[in-house]
Amino acid sequence: MTKDQDIQIPPELDYIMEACRAVSKNRYQDALWLLKEGLRENSGIADRIDTALFIALLRALIVELEVRAEEHFGTS
């Protein structure tokens, strides 16, 4: 997912985008907290979450983490 894509993120999944923003600003502890709390809050509504969007957002977060890790620690 890129910034120029116009995708509506439902409020119950916005925590993943917030975590992506935190990672992009090197605020890893904040990103982890956002993920932990978001997953905890969503555990009760898991049957109502768009699974494909959930996976796409998690994938975007992982890509952001990979990019930041390569910048900070190199590719090895």
C-alpha positions as CSV (number, residue, x, y, z in Angstrom):
1,M,0.0,0.0,0.0
2,T,1.3,3.4,-0.9
3,K,0.3,6.8,0.2
4,D,-1.2,7.6,-3.1
5,Q,-3.7,4.7,-2.9
6,D,-7.1,5.9,-1.7
7,I,-8.2,3.1,0.5
8,Q,-10.7,3.6,3.3
9,I,-9.3,2.1,6.5
10,P,-12.1,1.1,8.9
11,P,-11.5,2.5,12.4
12,E,-11.1,-1.0,13.9
13,L,-8.0,-1.5,11.7
14,D,-6.5,2.0,11.8
15,Y,-4.1,1.0,14.6
16,I,-2.1,-0.9,12.0
17,M,-1.7,2.3,9.9
18,E,-0.8,4.2,13.1
19,A,1.9,1.6,13.8
20,C,3.2,2.0,10.3
21,R,3.5,5.8,10.9
22,A,5.2,5.2,14.2
23,V,7.8,2.9,12.5
24,S,8.4,5.4,9.7
25,K,9.3,7.9,12.5
26,N,11.5,5.3,14.2
27,R,9.1,5.1,17.2
28,Y,9.3,1.3,17.4
29,Q,8.1,1.1,21.0
30,D,5.0,3.1,20.1
31,A,4.4,0.9,17.1
32,L,4.5,-2.3,19.2
33,W,2.2,-0.8,21.8
34,L,-0.3,0.3,19.1
35,L,-0.2,-3.2,17.6
36,K,-0.6,-5.0,21.0
37,E,-3.5,-2.8,22.1
38,G,-5.2,-2.9,18.7
39,L,-5.0,-6.7,18.5
40,R,-6.3,-7.0,22.1
41,E,-9.2,-4.7,21.3
42,N,-10.0,-6.5,18.1
43,S,-10.0,-10.0,19.5
44,G,-13.6,-9.7,20.4
45,I,-14.7,-8.6,16.9
46,A,-12.4,-10.8,14.8
47,D,-15.4,-12.2,12.9
48,R,-16.4,-8.8,11.7
49,I,-12.9,-7.7,10.4
50,D,-12.1,-7.7,6.6
51,T,-9.5,-10.5,6.6
52,A,-8.0,-9.5,3.3
53,L,-7.6,-5.9,4.3
54,F,-6.2,-7.0,7.7
55,I,-3.5,-9.1,6.0
56,A,-2.7,-6.3,3.5
57,L,-2.2,-3.8,6.3
58,L,0.0,-6.2,8.3
59,R,2.0,-6.8,5.1
60,A,2.5,-3.0,4.7
61,L,3.7,-2.8,8.3
62,I,6.2,-5.6,7.7
63,V,7.5,-3.9,4.6
64,E,7.9,-0.7,6.5
65,L,9.8,-2.5,9.2
66,E,12.0,-4.2,6.6
67,V,12.9,-0.8,5.0
68,R,13.7,0.7,8.4
69,A,15.8,-2.2,9.5
70,E,17.8,-2.1,6.3
71,E,18.4,1.6,6.8
72,H,19.5,1.2,10.4
73,F,21.2,-2.2,10.4
74,G,22.1,-2.9,6.7
75,T,21.0,-5.9,4.7
76,S,23.0,-8.5,6.5
